[in-house]
Amino acid sequence: MNYFIVFQNKTFREEKNGQYLWAPQRNNQNRKMFHWENMKKIQPGDIIFSMYRQEMVSVNVATKKAIEANNPFIEHEKTWARDGWLVKADYKVLSRPVSMKKHMNEILPLCPPKYSHFTRKGTGAQGYLFEIDVNLGDLLLELAKRNNDGLKLNR
């Protein structure tokens, strides 16, 4: 099992309602982006932490690996390419979101120096999906459980 963080400030509601994650395959200059390519690393059973406005709002379990899929976001047709990657996931929305800023002193030491998911100022990095190591994944899962009694994940 692997852990990932997804930053969904523009798309959380749509993705949660549809029980999926979606990212383009290429940008407007026809270049691949590593944080979109990470979609192909997700396997069933992997845990994905949804971040929305600097809070962990959902803990999700991938139910399928990535497939090719068209852009589902009508309002973002001009922002993102049509071709993309889609991963189905079981979203567990947290009744009490977890503030990342409040726990940044625990989180930052577990972040890599390059391609980190959080900046040194404690904000989310520019990007969509980041693979994280087991130590940070375990910490985020513990914070979610501590803040939300009875959180159970179907894996």
ZIPE-V677061 format. One record per residue. N is the residue number from 1. RES is the residue in one letter. SS is DSSP state (h for helix, s for strand, l for the rest). PHI is phi in whole degrees, -180 to 180 (none if undefined). PSI is psi in radians with two decimals (999 if undefined). Layout:
# ZIPE-V677061
n->N res->RES ss->SS phi->PHI psi->PSI
n->N res->RES ss->SS phi->PHI psi->PSI
This chain:
# ZIPE-V677061
n->1 res->M ss->l phi->none psi->2.42
n->2 res->N ss->l phi->-120 psi->2.83
n->3 res->Y ss->s phi->-116 psi->2.57
n->4 res->F ss->s phi->-141 psi->2.71
n->5 res->I ss->s phi->-117 psi->2.33
n->6 res->V ss->s phi->-120 psi->2.28
n->7 res->F ss->s phi->-98 psi->2.00
n->8 res->Q ss->l phi->-122 psi->0.70
n->9 res->N ss->l phi->-59 psi->-0.55
n->10 res->K ss->l phi->-95 psi->-0.35
n->11 res->T ss->l phi->-131 psi->0.10
n->12 res->F ss->h phi->-55 psi->-0.89
n->13 res->R ss->h phi->-59 psi->-0.81
n->14 res->E ss->h phi->-65 psi->-0.76
n->15 res->E ss->h phi->-69 psi->-0.70
n->16 res->K ss->h phi->-62 psi->-0.83
n->17 res->N ss->h phi->-63 psi->-0.59
n->18 res->G ss->h phi->-91 psi->-0.11
n->19 res->Q ss->l phi->59 psi->0.88
n->20 res->Y ss->s phi->-152 psi->2.97
n->21 res->L ss->s phi->-122 psi->2.54
n->22 res->W ss->s phi->-140 psi->2.42
n->23 res->A ss->s phi->-143 psi->2.56
n->24 res->P ss->s phi->-66 psi->2.76
n->25 res->Q ss->l phi->-83 psi->-0.53
n->26 res->R ss->l phi->-145 psi->2.75
n->27 res->N ss->l phi->-86 psi->-3.07
n->28 res->N ss->l phi->-66 psi->-0.30
n->29 res->Q ss->l phi->-96 psi->0.24
n->30 res->N ss->l phi->66 psi->0.51
n->31 res->R ss->l phi->-105 psi->2.52
n->32 res->K ss->l phi->-78 psi->2.53
n->33 res->M ss->l phi->-117 psi->2.31
n->34 res->F ss->h phi->-57 psi->-0.63
n->35 res->H ss->h phi->-73 psi->-0.36
n->36 res->W ss->h phi->-85 psi->-0.65
n->37 res->E ss->h phi->-62 psi->-0.44
n->38 res->N ss->h phi->-59 psi->-0.38
n->39 res->M ss->h phi->-56 psi->-0.61
n->40 res->K ss->h phi->-73 psi->-0.20
n->41 res->K ss->h phi->-85 psi->-0.36
n->42 res->I ss->l phi->-69 psi->2.34
n->43 res->Q ss->l phi->-123 psi->2.71
n->44 res->P ss->l phi->-53 psi->2.35
n->45 res->G ss->l phi->97 psi->-0.28
n->46 res->D ss->l phi->-67 psi->2.61
n->47 res->I ss->s phi->-103 psi->2.33
n->48 res->I ss->s phi->-125 psi->2.13
n->49 res->F ss->s phi->-93 psi->2.11
n->50 res->S ss->s phi->-85 psi->2.20
n->51 res->M ss->s phi->-110 psi->2.32
n->52 res->Y ss->s phi->-143 psi->2.05
n->53 res->R ss->l phi->52 psi->0.86
n->54 res->Q ss->l phi->65 psi->0.43
n->55 res->E ss->s phi->-132 psi->2.55
n->56 res->M ss->s phi->-81 psi->2.04
n->57 res->V ss->s phi->-110 psi->-0.24
n->58 res->S ss->s phi->-158 psi->2.54
n->59 res->V ss->s phi->-116 psi->2.14
n->60 res->N ss->s phi->-120 psi->2.58
n->61 res->V ss->s phi->-116 psi->2.15
n->62 res->A ss->s phi->-64 psi->2.33
n->63 res->T ss->l phi->-106 psi->-0.31
n->64 res->K ss->l phi->-146 psi->2.78
n->65 res->K ss->l phi->-82 psi->2.98
n->66 res->A ss->l phi->-63 psi->2.45
n->67 res->I ss->s phi->-128 psi->2.78
n->68 res->E ss->s phi->-73 psi->2.37
n->69 res->A ss->s phi->-155 psi->2.58
n->70 res->N ss->s phi->-71 psi->2.72
n->71 res->N ss->l phi->-57 psi->2.05
n->72 res->P ss->l phi->-87 psi->-0.05
n->73 res->F ss->l phi->-100 psi->1.71
n->74 res->I ss->h phi->-58 psi->-0.74
n->75 res->E ss->h phi->-70 psi->-0.21
n->76 res->H ss->h phi->-115 psi->0.38
n->77 res->E ss->l phi->-58 psi->-0.63
n->78 res->K ss->l phi->-87 psi->-0.35
n->79 res->T ss->l phi->-77 psi->-0.77
n->80 res->W ss->l phi->-121 psi->2.66
n->81 res->A ss->l phi->-62 psi->2.88
n->82 res->R ss->l phi->-74 psi->-0.75
n->83 res->D ss->s phi->-80 psi->2.36
n->84 res->G ss->s phi->-154 psi->-3.02
n->85 res->W ss->s phi->-114 psi->2.40
n->86 res->L ss->s phi->-127 psi->2.33
n->87 res->V ss->s phi->-123 psi->2.20
n->88 res->K ss->s phi->-79 psi->2.46
n->89 res->A ss->s phi->-150 psi->2.59
n->90 res->D ss->s phi->-92 psi->1.91
n->91 res->Y ss->s phi->-86 psi->2.25
n->92 res->K ss->s phi->-112 psi->1.66
n->93 res->V ss->s phi->-71 psi->2.30
n->94 res->L ss->s phi->-80 psi->2.26
n->95 res->S ss->s phi->-67 psi->-0.49
n->96 res->R ss->s phi->-127 psi->1.71
n->97 res->P ss->s phi->-57 psi->2.71
n->98 res->V ss->s phi->-106 psi->2.13
n->99 res->S ss->s phi->-72 psi->2.16
n->100 res->M ss->l phi->-72 psi->-0.66
n->101 res->K ss->h phi->-59 psi->-0.69
n->102 res->K ss->h phi->-64 psi->-0.47
n->103 res->H ss->h phi->-114 psi->0.24
n->104 res->M ss->h phi->-61 psi->-0.53
n->105 res->N ss->h phi->-65 psi->-0.44
n->106 res->E ss->h phi->-87 psi->-0.56
n->107 res->I ss->h phi->-79 psi->-0.84
n->108 res->L ss->h phi->-56 psi->-0.71
n->109 res->P ss->h phi->-63 psi->-0.31
n->110 res->L ss->h phi->-96 psi->0.03
n->111 res->C ss->l phi->-92 psi->2.50
n->112 res->P ss->l phi->-71 psi->2.71
n->113 res->P ss->l phi->-70 psi->-0.46
n->114 res->K ss->l phi->-120 psi->2.47
n->115 res->Y ss->l phi->57 psi->0.67
n->116 res->S ss->l phi->-72 psi->2.66
n->117 res->H ss->l phi->-81 psi->-0.37
n->118 res->F ss->s phi->-127 psi->2.51
n->119 res->T ss->l phi->-79 psi->2.89
n->120 res->R ss->l phi->-65 psi->-0.32
n->121 res->K ss->l phi->-83 psi->-0.10
n->122 res->G ss->l phi->91 psi->0.21
n->123 res->T ss->l phi->-100 psi->2.86
n->124 res->G ss->s phi->-67 psi->2.57
n->125 res->A ss->l phi->-74 psi->2.80
n->126 res->Q ss->l phi->-75 psi->1.94
n->127 res->G ss->l phi->157 psi->3.02
n->128 res->Y ss->l phi->-104 psi->-1.08
n->129 res->L ss->s phi->-125 psi->2.24
n->130 res->F ss->s phi->-126 psi->2.30
n->131 res->E ss->s phi->-77 psi->2.42
n->132 res->I ss->s phi->-125 psi->2.76
n->133 res->D ss->l phi->-80 psi->2.95
n->134 res->V ss->h phi->-63 psi->-0.60
n->135 res->N ss->h phi->-64 psi->-0.80
n->136 res->L ss->h phi->-69 psi->-0.71
n->137 res->G ss->h phi->-59 psi->-0.78
n->138 res->D ss->h phi->-63 psi->-0.71
n->139 res->L ss->h phi->-63 psi->-0.85
n->140 res->L ss->h phi->-62 psi->-0.68
n->141 res->L ss->h phi->-65 psi->-0.72
n->142 res->E ss->h phi->-64 psi->-0.75
n->143 res->L ss->h phi->-62 psi->-0.72
n->144 res->A ss->h phi->-64 psi->-0.78
n->145 res->K ss->h phi->-68 psi->-0.72
n->146 res->R ss->h phi->-63 psi->-0.66
n->147 res->N ss->h phi->-85 psi->-0.24
n->148 res->N ss->l phi->-138 psi->1.51
n->149 res->D ss->l phi->-52 psi->2.35
n->150 res->G ss->l phi->83 psi->0.19
n->151 res->L ss->l phi->-63 psi->2.11
n->152 res->K ss->l phi->-125 psi->2.40
n->153 res->L ss->l phi->-112 psi->2.39
n->154 res->N ss->l phi->-90 psi->1.94
n->155 res->R ss->l phi->-122 psi->999
